Amino acid sequence: MTPHELVAILDKHDRWVKKKMNGARAVLTMINLEGASLAKVNLESAKLSGTNLRMADLSGANLSHADLFAAFLTKADLSGANLYRADLRGAHLRGAKLKGAIMRESDFRGGALLSGARGGVSFVRSDLSGSDLDDAFMTDANLTGADLTDCSMAGADCRGALLAGASLARAMMKNVNLSNADLRGTNFSGANLSGASLRGANLTGAVLSGTVLRNADLHGANTENTDMGGADTTGANMVRAAKNFPPHIQDQLSRHFEWIHTNGTVGSRADLGGADLSHIDLSGVNLSGANLKAANLTGARLRDVLMIMCDVSNATLRDADFTNAVLDGSNLRGSDGEGARFDGAGLAWVDVKGLDGRPTGRLWPASLASCRLVNASMVRTNLRGVNLSGSDLSGANLSGAILSDANIRGAIFTDANLSGASLPSVDNSYD
């Protein structure tokens, strides 16, 4: 196709879009337009399926509603282009520039293209590997199964996007917005998602091994069966609602709540020994009497929770938040609470009552014996009578804490902040 013929087609197309006389829709299917200069051209609803647009300049072009099915856009410049609701199924966009492009509700799924003299059908996966999608607008775009390996999506708006089964391995995705996106089975291995928002996203079965999630927000995200081995979650908000956990965990919690609210008439005590409850949000919930022995509560949000007389021994409590929680009489012996927050919490003893409901005069202390509480925050925590024997509180902040009558024999307080803390008598002090 000569340049003059192309200009004539584009002129008629523009007239067609504007509903003027002598207009005609551009049909450039399977045409070779490699390297063409089409910056800011109006190609709205144009037919471009299978068209060769390799290294073409389409920056600022209007390609909304365009048919780009299986088009070749390798290394094309689509910076700032409007691809709203464009059909890009099976398109080749390897190394393309899409910085600031509008791709809301675009369709990037794979597609089947008839090819060859015998009319063979080949299924083509959309290839956006190595492409520049920084600051792109991709809300509700359909990228199911697309190849986005090594792409750059820094600051891109992908809210509600469909990326199930897509590959984003080694992608640079700093500050990307993937809120409420469908990320089931998506491969993020080695990707950088620092500062990203994944609030409410469905990450079921996703692979995030080796992923950088520093300061990312995963509040309410479904991470069931997600592989996060070796992921860097420093500063990340990983809180998950209970409804995003497996059914057996939800059932145990539901039955426990019934047990609590009916004084044991209905339901049953929660048995969550060894359960993976990492990053769960149970703030304000009454878990008193629950079995959480050896449970994984890493990063859990348990602010204002009631956990009186619970068995939390040998549990993983790293970076868990127990601010203002009540854990009186609970057993946390041997648990790993490095970096956990217990500010304003209560871990004191409880009065043991008889079957008639009257006090027996016996006191049941909470136990933190042999716990690892390195760098834990226990500001103004009530630890009266607690068993801290053999625990490691190196670097912990115990300012204003109540430690009267506590057993701290053999406890390690190296570099701990004890300013304003009320300490136990010499008989219970550390060596």
TIKE-540681 format. One record per residue (C-alpha): y, z, x; residue number from 1; residue in one letter. Coordinates in steps of 0.25 Angstrom, whole numbers. Each point is the difference from the previous one (the first is absolute). Example, Ala and Ser with C-alpha at 12.3 -4.5 7.8 and 13.67 -1.06 7.14 Angstrom:
REM TIKE-540681
<Y -18 Z 31 X 49 num 1 residuo A>
<Y 14 Z -2 X 6 num 2 residuo S>
This chain:
REM TIKE-540681
<Y 0 Z 0 X 0 num 1 residuo M>
<Y 14 Z -4 X 5 num 2 residuo T>
<Y 11 Z 9 X 1 num 3 residuo P>
<Y 8 Z -8 X -10 num 4 residuo H>
<Y -12 Z 1 X -10 num 5 residuo E>
<Y -1 Z 15 X 2 num 6 residuo L>
<Y 15 Z 1 X -3 num 7 residuo V>
<Y -1 Z -8 X -13 num 8 residuo A>
<Y -12 Z 8 X -5 num 9 residuo I>
<Y 8 Z 13 X 3 num 10 residuo L>
<Y 12 Z -5 X -7 num 11 residuo D>
<Y -8 Z -4 X -13 num 12 residuo K>
<Y -7 Z 14 X 1 num 13 residuo H>
<Y 13 Z 7 X 0 num 14 residuo D>
<Y 5 Z -8 X -12 num 15 residuo R>
<Y -14 Z 3 X -7 num 16 residuo W>
<Y 2 Z 15 X 3 num 17 residuo V>
<Y 14 Z 0 X -6 num 18 residuo K>
<Y -5 Z -8 X -12 num 19 residuo K>
<Y 9 Z -12 X 3 num 20 residuo K>
<Y -2 Z -15 X -2 num 21 residuo M>
<Y -9 Z -8 X 9 num 22 residuo N>
<Y -7 Z 12 X 5 num 23 residuo G>
<Y -14 Z 1 X 5 num 24 residuo A>
<Y -9 Z 12 X 5 num 25 residuo R>
<Y -3 Z -1 X 15 num 26 residuo A>
<Y -15 Z -3 X 2 num 27 residuo V>
<Y -2 Z 1 X 15 num 28 residuo L>
<Y -15 Z 3 X -1 num 29 residuo T>
<Y -7 Z -2 X 13 num 30 residuo M>
<Y 12 Z -7 X 7 num 31 residuo I>
<Y 3 Z 2 X 14 num 32 residuo N>
<Y 13 Z 7 X 2 num 33 residuo L>
<Y -3 Z 7 X 13 num 34 residuo E>
<Y 13 Z 5 X 7 num 35 residuo G>
<Y 9 Z -5 X -12 num 36 residuo A>
<Y 14 Z 6 X -2 num 37 residuo S>
<Y 0 Z 6 X -14 num 38 residuo L>
<Y 9 Z 12 X 2 num 39 residuo A>
<Y 6 Z 5 X -13 num 40 residuo K>
<Y -6 Z -12 X -8 num 41 residuo V>
<Y -3 Z 3 X -14 num 42 residuo N>
<Y -15 Z -2 X -2 num 43 residuo L>
<Y -2 Z 9 X -12 num 44 residuo E>
<Y -13 Z -4 X -7 num 45 residuo S>
<Y -3 Z -11 X 9 num 46 residuo A>
<Y -14 Z -5 X 3 num 47 residuo K>
<Y -4 Z 2 X 14 num 48 residuo L>
<Y -15 Z 3 X 0 num 49 residuo S>
<Y -6 Z -3 X 13 num 50 residuo G>
<Y 13 Z -5 X 6 num 51 residuo T>
<Y 2 Z 0 X 15 num 52 residuo N>
<Y 12 Z 9 X 2 num 53 residuo L>
<Y -4 Z 5 X 14 num 54 residuo R>
<Y 13 Z 4 X 8 num 55 residuo M>
<Y 9 Z -4 X -12 num 56 residuo A>
<Y 13 Z 6 X -2 num 57 residuo D>
<Y 0 Z 6 X -14 num 58 residuo L>
<Y 9 Z 12 X 3 num 59 residuo S>
<Y 8 Z 3 X -12 num 60 residuo G>
<Y -7 Z -10 X -8 num 61 residuo A>
<Y -3 Z 2 X -15 num 62 residuo N>
<Y -15 Z 0 X -2 num 63 residuo L>
<Y -1 Z 8 X -12 num 64 residuo S>
<Y -12 Z -4 X -9 num 65 residuo H>
<Y -4 Z -11 X 10 num 66 residuo A>
<Y -14 Z -4 X 1 num 67 residuo D>
<Y -3 Z 2 X 15 num 68 residuo L>
<Y -15 Z 1 X -2 num 69 residuo F>
<Y -7 Z -1 X 13 num 70 residuo A>
<Y 13 Z -5 X 7 num 71 residuo A>
<Y 1 Z -1 X 15 num 72 residuo F>
<Y 12 Z 9 X 4 num 73 residuo L>
<Y -5 Z 4 X 13 num 74 residuo T>
<Y 13 Z 5 X 9 num 75 residuo K>
<Y 9 Z -5 X -12 num 76 residuo A>
<Y 13 Z 7 X -1 num 77 residuo D>
<Y 1 Z 6 X -14 num 78 residuo L>
<Y 10 Z 11 X 4 num 79 residuo S>
<Y 8 Z 4 X -13 num 80 residuo G>
<Y -8 Z -10 X -8 num 81 residuo A>
<Y -2 Z 3 X -15 num 82 residuo N>
<Y -15 Z -1 X -3 num 83 residuo L>
<Y 0 Z 8 X -13 num 84 residuo Y>
<Y -13 Z -3 X -8 num 85 residuo R>
<Y -3 Z -11 X 10 num 86 residuo A>
<Y -15 Z -4 X 1 num 87 residuo D>
<Y -4 Z 2 X 14 num 88 residuo L>
<Y -15 Z 1 X -2 num 89 residuo R>
<Y -7 Z -4 X 12 num 90 residuo G>
<Y 13 Z -3 X 8 num 91 residuo A>
<Y 0 Z -1 X 15 num 92 residuo H>
<Y 12 Z 9 X 5 num 93 residuo L>
<Y -5 Z 4 X 13 num 94 residuo R>
<Y 12 Z 3 X 9 num 95 residuo G>
<Y 10 Z -3 X -11 num 96 residuo A>
<Y 14 Z 7 X -1 num 97 residuo K>
<Y 2 Z 6 X -14 num 98 residuo L>
<Y 10 Z 11 X 4 num 99 residuo K>
<Y 8 Z 4 X -12 num 100 residuo G>
<Y -7 Z -10 X -9 num 101 residuo A>
<Y -2 Z 3 X -15 num 102 residuo I>
<Y -15 Z 0 X -3 num 103 residuo M>
<Y 0 Z 8 X -13 num 104 residuo R>
<Y -12 Z -3 X -8 num 105 residuo E>
<Y -5 Z -11 X 9 num 106 residuo S>
<Y -14 Z -4 X 1 num 107 residuo D>
<Y -7 Z 1 X 14 num 108 residuo F>
<Y -14 Z 1 X -4 num 109 residuo R>
<Y -10 Z -10 X 6 num 110 residuo G>
<Y -3 Z -13 X -7 num 111 residuo G>
<Y -10 Z -12 X -1 num 112 residuo A>
<Y 5 Z -13 X 4 num 113 residuo L>
<Y -7 Z -14 X -3 num 114 residuo L>
<Y -1 Z -7 X 13 num 115 residuo S>
<Y -7 Z -12 X 7 num 116 residuo G>
<Y -5 Z -13 X -6 num 117 residuo A>
<Y -11 Z 7 X -7 num 118 residuo R>
<Y 9 Z 10 X -7 num 119 residuo G>
<Y -5 Z 12 X 7 num 120 residuo G>
<Y 5 Z 13 X -3 num 121 residuo V>
<Y 5 Z 10 X 11 num 122 residuo S>
<Y 4 Z 14 X -3 num 123 residuo F>
<Y 13 Z 3 X 8 num 124 residuo V>
<Y 5 Z 14 X 3 num 125 residuo R>
<Y 15 Z 2 X 0 num 126 residuo S>
<Y 4 Z 1 X 15 num 127 residuo D>
<Y 12 Z 8 X 3 num 128 residuo L>
<Y -5 Z 5 X 13 num 129 residuo S>
<Y 11 Z 2 X 10 num 130 residuo G>
<Y 11 Z -3 X -10 num 131 residuo S>
<Y 14 Z 7 X 0 num 132 residuo D>
<Y 1 Z 7 X -14 num 133 residuo L>
<Y 11 Z 10 X 4 num 134 residuo D>
<Y 9 Z 4 X -11 num 135 residuo D>
<Y -7 Z -9 X -10 num 136 residuo A>
<Y 0 Z 3 X -15 num 137 residuo F>
<Y -15 Z -1 X -4 num 138 residuo M>
<Y 0 Z 9 X -12 num 139 residuo T>
<Y -13 Z -3 X -9 num 140 residuo D>
<Y -4 Z -11 X 9 num 141 residuo A>
<Y -15 Z -3 X 0 num 142 residuo N>
<Y -5 Z 0 X 14 num 143 residuo L>
<Y -14 Z 3 X -3 num 144 residuo T>
<Y -9 Z -3 X 11 num 145 residuo G>
<Y 11 Z -7 X 8 num 146 residuo A>
<Y 0 Z 0 X 16 num 147 residuo D>
<Y 12 Z 8 X 5 num 148 residuo L>
<Y -5 Z 4 X 13 num 149 residuo T>
<Y 10 Z 2 X 11 num 150 residuo D>
<Y 12 Z -3 X -10 num 151 residuo C>
<Y 13 Z 8 X 0 num 152 residuo S>
<Y 4 Z 6 X -13 num 153 residuo M>
<Y 10 Z 10 X 4 num 154 residuo A>
<Y 9 Z 5 X -12 num 155 residuo G>
<Y -7 Z -10 X -10 num 156 residuo A>
<Y 0 Z 4 X -14 num 157 residuo D>
<Y -15 Z -1 X -5 num 158 residuo C>
<Y 1 Z 9 X -12 num 159 residuo R>
<Y -12 Z -2 X -9 num 160 residuo G>
<Y -5 Z -12 X 8 num 161 residuo A>
<Y -15 Z -3 X -1 num 162 residuo L>
<Y -6 Z 0 X 14 num 163 residuo L>
<Y -14 Z 4 X -3 num 164 residuo A>
<Y -9 Z -5 X 11 num 165 residuo G>
<Y 11 Z -6 X 9 num 166 residuo A>
<Y 0 Z 2 X 15 num 167 residuo S>
<Y 13 Z 6 X 6 num 168 residuo L>
<Y -7 Z 4 X 13 num 169 residuo A>
<Y 10 Z 3 X 11 num 170 residuo R>
<Y 12 Z -3 X -10 num 171 residuo A>
<Y 14 Z 5 X 3 num 172 residuo M>
<Y 3 Z 7 X -13 num 173 residuo M>
<Y 11 Z 10 X 3 num 174 residuo K>
<Y 7 Z 6 X -12 num 175 residuo N>
<Y -7 Z -10 X -9 num 176 residuo V>
<Y -1 Z 4 X -15 num 177 residuo N>
<Y -14 Z -1 X -6 num 178 residuo L>
<Y 2 Z 9 X -11 num 179 residuo S>
<Y -10 Z -2 X -11 num 180 residuo N>
<Y -6 Z -11 X 7 num 181 residuo A>
<Y -15 Z -4 X -1 num 182 residuo D>
<Y -5 Z 2 X 14 num 183 residuo L>
<Y -15 Z 1 X -4 num 184 residuo R>
<Y -9 Z -3 X 12 num 185 residuo G>
<Y 13 Z -5 X 8 num 186 residuo T>
<Y -2 Z 0 X 15 num 187 residuo N>
<Y 12 Z 7 X 7 num 188 residuo F>
<Y -7 Z 3 X 13 num 189 residuo S>
<Y 9 Z 1 X 11 num 190 residuo G>
<Y 12 Z -2 X -9 num 191 residuo A>
<Y 14 Z 7 X 2 num 192 residuo N>
<Y 4 Z 6 X -13 num 193 residuo L>
<Y 10 Z 10 X 5 num 194 residuo S>
<Y 9 Z 5 X -11 num 195 residuo G>
<Y -7 Z -9 X -10 num 196 residuo A>
<Y 0 Z 4 X -15 num 197 residuo S>
<Y -14 Z -1 X -6 num 198 residuo L>
<Y 3 Z 9 X -12 num 199 residuo R>
<Y -10 Z -2 X -11 num 200 residuo G>
<Y -7 Z -11 X 8 num 201 residuo A>
<Y -15 Z -2 X -2 num 202 residuo N>
<Y -6 Z 1 X 13 num 203 residuo L>
<Y -15 Z 1 X -4 num 204 residuo T>
<Y -9 Z -5 X 11 num 205 residuo G>
<Y 12 Z -4 X 8 num 206 residuo A>
<Y -2 Z 0 X 16 num 207 residuo V>
<Y 11 Z 7 X 7 num 208 residuo L>
<Y -7 Z 3 X 13 num 209 residuo S>
<Y 10 Z 1 X 11 num 210 residuo G>
<Y 12 Z -2 X -9 num 211 residuo T>
<Y 13 Z 6 X 3 num 212 residuo V>
<Y 5 Z 8 X -13 num 213 residuo L>
<Y 11 Z 8 X 6 num 214 residuo R>
<Y 9 Z 6 X -10 num 215 residuo N>
<Y -7 Z -9 X -11 num 216 residuo A>
<Y 0 Z 4 X -14 num 217 residuo D>
<Y -13 Z -1 X -7 num 218 residuo L>
<Y 3 Z 10 X -11 num 219 residuo H>
<Y -10 Z -3 X -12 num 220 residuo G>
<Y -7 Z -11 X 8 num 221 residuo A>
<Y -15 Z -2 X -3 num 222 residuo N>
<Y -7 Z 2 X 13 num 223 residuo T>
<Y -14 Z 1 X -5 num 224 residuo E>
<Y -10 Z -5 X 11 num 225 residuo N>
<Y 12 Z -4 X 8 num 226 residuo T>
<Y -3 Z -1 X 15 num 227 residuo D>
<Y 11 Z 7 X 8 num 228 residuo M>
<Y -7 Z 2 X 13 num 229 residuo G>
<Y 9 Z 2 X 11 num 230 residuo G>
<Y 13 Z -3 X -9 num 231 residuo A>
<Y 13 Z 7 X 5 num 232 residuo D>
<Y 5 Z 8 X -13 num 233 residuo T>
<Y 10 Z 8 X 7 num 234 residuo T>
<Y 11 Z 4 X -10 num 235 residuo G>
<Y -7 Z -8 X -11 num 236 residuo A>
<Y 0 Z 4 X -14 num 237 residuo N>
<Y -14 Z -1 X -4 num 238 residuo M>
<Y 0 Z 8 X -12 num 239 residuo V>
<Y -10 Z -5 X -11 num 240 residuo R>
<Y -1 Z 4 X -14 num 241 residuo A>
<Y -13 Z 6 X -5 num 242 residuo A>
<Y -3 Z -12 X -9 num 243 residuo K>
<Y -1 Z -9 X 12 num 244 residuo N>
<Y -12 Z 8 X 5 num 245 residuo F>
<Y -15 Z -3 X -3 num 246 residuo P>
<Y -5 Z 3 X -14 num 247 residuo P>
<Y -8 Z 12 X 5 num 248 residuo H>
<Y 12 Z 7 X 6 num 249 residuo I>
<Y 8 Z -2 X -12 num 250 residuo Q>
<Y -11 Z 5 X -9 num 251 residuo D>
<Y -1 Z 13 X 9 num 252 residuo Q>
<Y 15 Z 2 X -1 num 253 residuo L>
<Y 0 Z -2 X -15 num 254 residuo S>
<Y -12 Z 10 X -2 num 255 residuo R>
<Y 7 Z 10 X 9 num 256 residuo H>
<Y 13 Z -1 X -8 num 257 residuo F>
<Y -8 Z 3 X -13 num 258 residuo E>
<Y -7 Z 11 X 7 num 259 residuo W>
<Y 13 Z 6 X 4 num 260 residuo I>
<Y 7 Z -2 X -14 num 261 residuo H>
<Y -11 Z 6 X -8 num 262 residuo T>
<Y -4 Z 12 X 9 num 263 residuo N>
<Y -13 Z -7 X 4 num 264 residuo G>
<Y -4 Z -3 X -15 num 265 residuo T>
<Y 0 Z -15 X 2 num 266 residuo V>
<Y -1 Z -8 X 13 num 267 residuo G>
<Y -5 Z 5 X 13 num 268 residuo S>
<Y 6 Z 4 X 14 num 269 residuo R>
<Y 3 Z -12 X 9 num 270 residuo A>
<Y -10 Z -2 X 11 num 271 residuo D>
<Y 7 Z -10 X 9 num 272 residuo L>
<Y -7 Z 5 X 13 num 273 residuo G>
<Y 1 Z -11 X 11 num 274 residuo G>
<Y 8 Z -9 X -9 num 275 residuo A>
<Y 11 Z -10 X 5 num 276 residuo D>
<Y 12 Z 5 X -7 num 277 residuo L>
<Y 10 Z -5 X 11 num 278 residuo S>
<Y 14 Z -2 X -4 num 279 residuo H>
<Y -3 Z 4 X -14 num 280 residuo I>
<Y 12 Z 6 X -9 num 281 residuo D>
<Y -4 Z 12 X -7 num 282 residuo L>
<Y 13 Z 7 X 0 num 283 residuo S>
<Y 1 Z 11 X -10 num 284 residuo G>
<Y -14 Z 0 X -4 num 285 residuo V>
<Y -9 Z 12 X -2 num 286 residuo N>
<Y -12 Z -2 X 9 num 287 residuo L>
<Y -4 Z 15 X 1 num 288 residuo S>
<Y -14 Z 3 X 2 num 289 residuo G>
<Y -3 Z -15 X 5 num 290 residuo A>
<Y -10 Z -3 X 11 num 291 residuo N>
<Y 7 Z -8 X 10 num 292 residuo L>
<Y -9 Z 3 X 12 num 293 residuo K>
<Y 1 Z -10 X 11 num 294 residuo A>
<Y 9 Z -9 X -9 num 295 residuo A>
<Y 9 Z -10 X 6 num 296 residuo N>
<Y 14 Z 3 X -4 num 297 residuo L>
<Y 8 Z -7 X 11 num 298 residuo T>
<Y 14 Z -2 X -5 num 299 residuo G>
<Y -3 Z 5 X -14 num 300 residuo A>
<Y 12 Z 4 X -8 num 301 residuo R>
<Y -3 Z 14 X -6 num 302 residuo L>
<Y 14 Z 6 X -2 num 303 residuo R>
<Y 0 Z 12 X -10 num 304 residuo D>
<Y -15 Z -1 X -2 num 305 residuo V>
<Y -8 Z 12 X -4 num 306 residuo L>
<Y -12 Z 1 X 9 num 307 residuo M>
<Y -4 Z 15 X -2 num 308 residuo I>
<Y -14 Z 4 X 5 num 309 residuo M>
<Y -3 Z -15 X 4 num 310 residuo C>
<Y -10 Z -3 X 11 num 311 residuo D>
<Y 7 Z -10 X 9 num 312 residuo V>
<Y -8 Z 4 X 13 num 313 residuo S>
<Y -2 Z -10 X 10 num 314 residuo N>
<Y 9 Z -10 X -7 num 315 residuo A>
<Y 10 Z -10 X 6 num 316 residuo T>
<Y 14 Z 4 X -3 num 317 residuo L>
<Y 8 Z -8 X 10 num 318 residuo R>
<Y 14 Z -3 X -5 num 319 residuo D>
<Y -3 Z 5 X -14 num 320 residuo A>
<Y 12 Z 6 X -7 num 321 residuo D>
<Y -3 Z 14 X -7 num 322 residuo F>
<Y 15 Z 3 X -2 num 323 residuo T>
<Y 1 Z 12 X -9 num 324 residuo N>
<Y -15 Z 0 X -3 num 325 residuo A>
<Y -8 Z 12 X -4 num 326 residuo V>
<Y -13 Z 1 X 8 num 327 residuo L>
<Y -2 Z 15 X -1 num 328 residuo D>
<Y -14 Z 5 X 3 num 329 residuo G>
<Y -4 Z -15 X 4 num 330 residuo S>
<Y -10 Z -3 X 11 num 331 residuo N>
<Y 6 Z -10 X 10 num 332 residuo L>
<Y -9 Z 5 X 12 num 333 residuo R>
<Y -2 Z -11 X 10 num 334 residuo G>
<Y 9 Z -10 X -6 num 335 residuo S>
<Y 9 Z -10 X 8 num 336 residuo D>
<Y 14 Z 2 X -5 num 337 residuo G>
<Y 8 Z -6 X 12 num 338 residuo E>
<Y 14 Z -4 X -5 num 339 residuo G>
<Y -3 Z 5 X -14 num 340 residuo A>
<Y 12 Z 6 X -8 num 341 residuo R>
<Y -2 Z 14 X -6 num 342 residuo F>
<Y 15 Z 3 X -2 num 343 residuo D>
<Y 2 Z 11 X -11 num 344 residuo G>
<Y -15 Z 0 X -3 num 345 residuo A>
<Y -8 Z 13 X -3 num 346 residuo G>
<Y -13 Z 2 X 8 num 347 residuo L>
<Y -1 Z 15 X -3 num 348 residuo A>
<Y -11 Z 9 X -6 num 349 residuo W>
<Y -4 Z 1 X -14 num 350 residuo V>
<Y -4 Z 12 X -8 num 351 residuo D>
<Y -15 Z -1 X -4 num 352 residuo V>
<Y -2 Z 3 X -14 num 353 residuo K>
<Y -13 Z 5 X -7 num 354 residuo G>
<Y -7 Z -6 X -12 num 355 residuo L>
<Y 9 Z 8 X -9 num 356 residuo D>
<Y 12 Z -7 X 6 num 357 residuo G>
<Y 5 Z 13 X 6 num 358 residuo R>
<Y 4 Z 1 X 15 num 359 residuo P>
<Y -11 Z 6 X 9 num 360 residuo T>
<Y 9 Z 4 X 11 num 361 residuo G>
<Y -6 Z -10 X 10 num 362 residuo R>
<Y 9 Z -11 X 6 num 363 residuo L>
<Y -6 Z -14 X 4 num 364 residuo W>
<Y 8 Z -6 X 11 num 365 residuo P>
<Y 3 Z -15 X 2 num 366 residuo A>
<Y -7 Z -5 X 13 num 367 residuo S>
<Y 6 Z -9 X 10 num 368 residuo L>
<Y -10 Z 5 X 11 num 369 residuo A>
<Y -3 Z -11 X 11 num 370 residuo S>
<Y 10 Z -10 X -6 num 371 residuo C>
<Y 7 Z -10 X 8 num 372 residuo R>
<Y 15 Z 1 X -5 num 373 residuo L>
<Y 7 Z -6 X 12 num 374 residuo V>
<Y 14 Z -4 X -3 num 375 residuo N>
<Y -2 Z 5 X -15 num 376 residuo A>
<Y 13 Z 4 X -7 num 377 residuo S>
<Y -2 Z 13 X -7 num 378 residuo M>
<Y 15 Z 4 X -2 num 379 residuo V>
<Y 1 Z 13 X -9 num 380 residuo R>
<Y -15 Z -1 X -3 num 381 residuo T>
<Y -7 Z 12 X -6 num 382 residuo N>
<Y -11 Z 3 X 10 num 383 residuo L>
<Y -2 Z 15 X -4 num 384 residuo R>
<Y -14 Z 5 X 3 num 385 residuo G>
<Y -5 Z -14 X 4 num 386 residuo V>
<Y -11 Z -2 X 10 num 387 residuo N>
<Y 6 Z -8 X 11 num 388 residuo L>
<Y -10 Z 4 X 11 num 389 residuo S>
<Y -3 Z -11 X 10 num 390 residuo G>
<Y 10 Z -10 X -6 num 391 residuo S>
<Y 8 Z -9 X 8 num 392 residuo D>
<Y 15 Z 0 X -4 num 393 residuo L>
<Y 6 Z -6 X 12 num 394 residuo S>
<Y 13 Z -6 X -3 num 395 residuo G>
<Y 0 Z 5 X -14 num 396 residuo A>
<Y 13 Z 4 X -7 num 397 residuo N>
<Y -2 Z 14 X -6 num 398 residuo L>
<Y 14 Z 3 X -1 num 399 residuo S>
<Y 2 Z 11 X -11 num 400 residuo G>
<Y -15 Z 0 X -3 num 401 residuo A>
<Y -6 Z 13 X -5 num 402 residuo I>
<Y -12 Z 4 X 9 num 403 residuo L>
<Y -1 Z 15 X -3 num 404 residuo S>
<Y -14 Z 5 X -1 num 405 residuo D>
<Y -5 Z -14 X 5 num 406 residuo A>
<Y -12 Z 0 X 10 num 407 residuo N>
<Y 5 Z -9 X 11 num 408 residuo I>
<Y -10 Z 5 X 11 num 409 residuo R>
<Y -3 Z -12 X 9 num 410 residuo G>
<Y 10 Z -9 X -6 num 411 residuo A>
<Y 9 Z -9 X 8 num 412 residuo I>
<Y 15 Z 0 X -2 num 413 residuo F>
<Y 4 Z -8 X 13 num 414 residuo T>
<Y 14 Z -6 X -3 num 415 residuo D>
<Y 0 Z 4 X -14 num 416 residuo A>
<Y 13 Z 4 X -7 num 417 residuo N>
<Y -1 Z 14 X -5 num 418 residuo L>
<Y 14 Z 3 X -2 num 419 residuo S>
<Y 3 Z 9 X -12 num 420 residuo G>
<Y -15 Z 2 X -3 num 421 residuo A>
<Y -6 Z 13 X -4 num 422 residuo S>
<Y -11 Z 3 X 10 num 423 residuo L>
<Y -13 Z 8 X -2 num 424 residuo P>
<Y -2 Z 14 X 6 num 425 residuo S>
<Y -5 Z 0 X 14 num 426 residuo V>
<Y -15 Z 3 X -5 num 427 residuo D>
<Y 0 Z -15 X -6 num 428 residuo N>
<Y 8 Z -6 X 11 num 429 residuo S>
<Y -4 Z -11 X 10 num 430 residuo Y>
<Y -5 Z 3 X 13 num 431 residuo D>
